[in-house]
Amino acid sequence: MVSLKKILEYTPGEKIILQGNEAFALGILHAGYHAADGYPGTPSTEVMEHLLQVPDLICAQWSVNEAVAVGVGAGHAIAGHDTVVTMKVPGLFQAADVVASAAFFNSFSGALVLFVSTDHAPSSTQYIVDSRHFLSSLHIPVIEPRDHQDLYLSALRAADLSRKFSTPVVILCSSVLSHSEGIITLIQSRQIESVMKKESLSNVLLPRDARLSFNNAVMKKMPKIRISIENEDFIHSVTGKDNWGIIACGEAALIVKETLSLQNLQPQQLYLGISNPLPFDTIDQWVKGVDGQIFIIEDGERFVESKMKQHGLNVIGKQGFETITHWTPDLLSNILESHEFTEKHAVLTAFDEQPVNRYPAICPGCPYKAVSMAIQTLKKRRKIDIVFGDIGCSTLLHFQKALDLNLCMGASESMRQGYVLSQPQNAHRVISLIGDSSECHSGMDATRNAVFRSIPGVKVILDNSSVAMTGGQKSPTRKNSDGTKKCDLNSVHKSEGVECINVDAYDYKGIVQNLETALSNAEKGIFSSIVIDGECVQTKNNKGKNETQLLLNQQLCTKCGTCSVCPAIDFSPFSYPLINSLCTRCGSGKELCVKLCPSGALYIKNKLQKDHSCETLTNVPANKTAKVHHHIDIELPDTLRVLICGVGGQGNLFMGKVLTHLMQHTSYMNKNILKGEVHGMAQKGGCVHSTIAFGNVHSPVFASKSVDIMIAMEQNESLRPQYLELLKPDATIILNSCSITPQGGDADSLLSLEEILLHLEQFNVIVSDTRQLALHHANSYILGLLSKTTPFSLIPEELWFEVLEDLSKTPEIANDNIGAFKAGRFDLFKQMQSSHLK
């Protein structure tokens, strides 16, 4: 995989495929920014993750929350540094006071740019809100990138606006753009000299000045900005043959272009890359050239629509009480159909069988598991009535029946306090639950409030030393090189006057005992906290445990079901538990299932030999291949769309990345290559999908009956209506006969392969069996199968090998991936299985 530092060596004019957040990070560096700050939050996290790779080029680091990050960013800008601050939409509101004050500071020497990822679907946010109304009230310019190239260039455009008008500028980026890949054409990088103005060091915001600052923003600053954005950087028009028009703002432009292309419609088109202020001079001129109806398409609520109607324009937006906040080609087709611009499209016939419910789950071996079991135990004993929860991985304990309520980040303890103040007799029957990063983010204030107001109760902090939900970023409690913690929550709480103890996250009995003691103390009027210590399994170095394996002695097993506490163990009533390939040996702790097994049937044993299930059986070296740099001249279809669906953790993202990097050697690089995805730790164990499109395509969000090939990594996932309705009638389905039982579900409730095939008989189905492969090898095996289907069969084998090697993190992983790929491509799996069993 090419690093960001390596990409910086590429020449202007070169084309590359990048994820949206990575493209924006590259744009930051090419625009000459000096500093970056932020707080992790899906879907914005990867911007900072990429900038952290180049500490010699930019001063970049995470802060404990968004309000602090914006304050740090403001300090950089005062010092003359061009600065970006990254966050998701809830973070914007967490930082609202700082943002509102910065909007009227007017004395920044450098640029202050906020990169805010929206989530209008939503897929990783607990509410839907259109922040443009808030930002407009502060008279802050809002840029909305329309595609990946626009996102890449928005860093430069925003910095120039911010510096010229001494104002914060917000780049409001759709989650679709943030988490999809597209083609970027590189520009010449620049360097900006850091110059600090004297007036930046003498500006105290006082109520007496607020009116002057507000009037200046309304009457001087914004009118000047509006004039400056009346150019092709923010406005693009397309002349059509039809006499009606359509206006799209931001990422909705992709949806409009895709829909018009599929429906063969050619109206007048206007694509806006900024929503505040709106370039009304250009808009008015464009409207004069449209005779028929004009539609306005935008994600979020009716912000642009409302501004245009206030301006006196007759546009058609969302009707009545429509709740559309995230457009898709099908939704737009329905609107155009209602106005008789398109023909009515057929509706997919519903299946009698409903797909299994699959909720996101904590990871196998997660240090949160024992505390969730302890809470369940105390609920059964009627010692805990309510658990007030928070945002993050701990939210997933709701699906373990160990969390009842949550509101927002940092609010678990304050909610508990309000409840106890209203129901003081129940102070010893409720607890609050929060992760370490959330406690450091905004939960600590409530801890202090409990002491300040003498509110009894119990607060549980799950300290895994990570901002785990967003990918394992460092939290303030991460250990130093000497083993001490940067922020020791036990010491911090005790300094605040809290009775605090630490408990090993894998000590189930210890957690139960200490919770009972704390609840008893709460009845006596004491507030105490329990810090549950256990490092996240996604960040823990598990090298020693990788040499061991979890085994079951069937002679001792009583089939009691006690071990059905983890996604790594599949359990069906009256059957022996099956240990699957997800097992992590519980990271830093003693294996919980082994501890809990009443009959001692589960045990740990050292591996006797290396797993050879994916060794290469042909003469092509698996860890080093000949590089293929030239263009592959093959005849490809005008468009090609691939859908990959499965369960979080099966490697869908890797498969999609292989396909996009493979096709960059073909003529599709001169047209378009797009990849969209649902991902993040929030989707672990849940339903996930990736969309990959090549050729004359415009959007990673697909329309009905447009997909040529579907890869189902888990057989039951192939039956989801939202996937099947996307398939063309003659689509090919590659079906992996792997069945994953949802955590807490019953394996017997899943459909058999034979039943699934009956539902899919109208399609061309290719069945594969990867059940004997390690989980992380199955995706490469399926890619091997795909490489034998048209048009992927036209790609030279050596190019597949090169891409697999480039995208693998280590030579060992590359060897395994290429070996599994060959097994799929040459159908050698049975021989490998036989060899492995010997």
Steps between C-alpha positions, in 0.01 A plus 500: 500500500642839402560730797398865503867599519570302182205663320653839578782405261257460208499770232211741435252363248536138610181310579460283810215329684451617857240475772328835550652567841845409368449729200413785736808429715711516185327825407595641841867426435493626142329822616783570742321468836721520806285327766212257554301406807181309573320224683429154348148457371371282218484599215772768539774308680724399209595860414706534816618140483669578168642834617652332806716298258697813401601678825791662318259679264216611729440544874214252548358335811176389663343705781279367780183647343381722219464818706862473606604417142332813361664707774840352408424574135411860584834537680684372193309746279579790734868406469470521122469131420246369250315237703234235451291348780320170426184357657162343430177699530432428872850634567406830336228545759728387783729783390214743427603768751856517366382494137244777560758718671759437228245605236521859627866511612610672175870507588641169384835526324479156340211295363266312735314225312260251660457167320163362612375165371123472474303180543155562357417129449605451787738204541720605792326788676221497759296778342433681173557874491574757232779714645479754215222687682729544804802597292296743290386678816868553581567629147772242444566395138404137435666308215336173389726286274320344203741216420842365599693754292294780651573363849873491426496862375271628777793515744670766287180692426395507866840618620504784250149613601580479870826690475364769267194579712638405844216259566460134583389296199316170531539217248186293543584164347248223437576162658457356148802701382701451819471121483512435127786489254530692176750629244706807591708708259791651693581872503824684569566529872568838656658643812333770706715727714385521859458866599352617829317834499534732797124542528463126559654546845255767614141390464282441807141400423265707716120544487543865405677392178264216404255721311777665300648160409160363400416804287839482333447131412153562355561828318865479392663158532234273347416728203870513410531122534194451277661703224824305532332158459317587176744288299555154355664374820160485663255497207480265203223496240418242232290593197239237422249435222187499720314814603494432875778540756653343807724657765711280728711605796798309637517121472142491366665591169625141473148365550354737241763414238457126559122518477497715188749266332301187584171660393651660187377846601669826392353798691681826572729433798660720766736353759585707808810442714409755766178549695576806713502752351325398179632649172170660404634707210593182313190314618268779382669509161472121463132498601419747221612238247264228627143502368356205693495375858812525716576239766735556794676187637701521822584272792388606844191711547371779274779752555588593139137458395387745771769755410399484133131542575580794730692646206184472288592200286229249405669165567359155580653341808381244748126476516279527809640303791758303299779379725769448236836613639726274293427466129540181298448443125177313574360781716579756233352276228178482702481881513562533126251221435232688696554792261487265199862548397572125533307177460380302800754236594417149613503419870690200634280210606528449875626168634306296753820442697625803689878537543641449847529804726866578545610768746851641543682312775801554719809329364594144595710524814386857575588607856143630535353150494553406864347823629195448277458151648544638851227758439271230360563293813418787735189583297382141544567532874293822491787711630519720188189646337640748246834552327555849359736466204712715274631523141769268368568128513322492836175581314515150352443357848135585437490189280648304793209618720749694712407858404153652508526869407738740336481857380828642377872495564579562867138510621469158666597614850310829487185310394549265793533796734177659377317171540636452854409855599142421391505145642743516797382165633646334187855641521630149577307333218632689196847551354660705224731344242755684286818432301836654592515724191147628566586562866798711391295662221207636702412253775738634763282804565218278622741309725596831658132598522417186702760602758399868491134420561555194723294271276552134599536225245729290284688595185673231292777602258602244238866585445633332184755780435350571157247698306409153378176556310671722245796269442716487811643852523699583812294616794646706788519180708740327257814374676837671473809301407573439871156345557347798680191669359495852358169551678437264790125510557532349847735778610289768331179379666663475842634853462139611446394329824356182344543155650647313203633148446645316199387152394642271232263499201516120470432436871127428484467403867703802611278734297184353652641526852618859463173611337305351793725682747465831316121465481491430872706815564263702280215400732710657778528827306844447343596573138768268363649400167637174363761506224492177297852455356556303178667609177297496178555174306539703180807683633651242737818327384382140514810335359543247783139387494508460123708189558215340699157368409171453683376141498198304623505162673166353393524225760485762776251733328146491642353732231386739773541810284703697757767562237263670256633838611712590200470531118792254477280218630197381303245325718184307419280330762586132552816532287865537586627862476706575190808720538530709186792694354404829673662401832758755627587318828352795691782743428682596820291290739434143599258337256153569637330193355766275657449670835123458487478143366362300798624163370848607386424395143659809345877529518798677341778310324807606309478459124708207379553621147441792268167532322572397140144538371599784268854410400581559137502178297632636170834639397413871509667658807223615733692765691662672202353544153602671179368857492251590229507877446372529146144546379309175439330525161186286530142551385276576796127573528385862502401463865571234761353497850592258777331463840678323788288417805571311818558531872729759656848351541501277190730723296256669262701823501817324390319332211362829372839666525658218297245547221541878478879477497483221242288702259719809516719321243209488252309746284263557792761737643415738214130484587419446867567260788298523821479295819256557783476320830335459836774443753648587837517315829133583544421242233699211652274197480227704328389517137756669274531559129734658247409638159756514219424665164704542181455686172231757426383509861452791738401378846603229750132490601334255261161501329263205470584243231845644432738247660677242283667288768421445868746328734332372817765417758235355732226295340202639694602859417429426131126510569473855628245685280709818497774302324288286269306798365828644372578198279443481127274209397802317353739586784763257624514416871813353659364340814733403782335207681602644835234540767571736791262487793415846641628539854230378734316335210424137425695331220200277426291807409719575197403379155687210343699542180239301310219730618700809407574368151128449438445873562787592268414269211424792264867607516823340385639369831855375560536326838831487684598339828762675713397361838831324556700815427595750767254790493756750367581272204146448374476837326813433291365156408177660376703751299665201335158372397403846376815512287354218288174684426445747215638766466749448785632191321662738248736640767846335496572280799823688576306824549275335759812382683654848494191669642457237773862545600485881498187509716617240754656646815787250526676249272353218708145629448574549130614138477177380662281725287661393172487136606128525578441687174665219306291245683187676379631570151622149428247318716769332709319536829424131543866410443607759756250371753623146450862613533421698815317209666799272447 
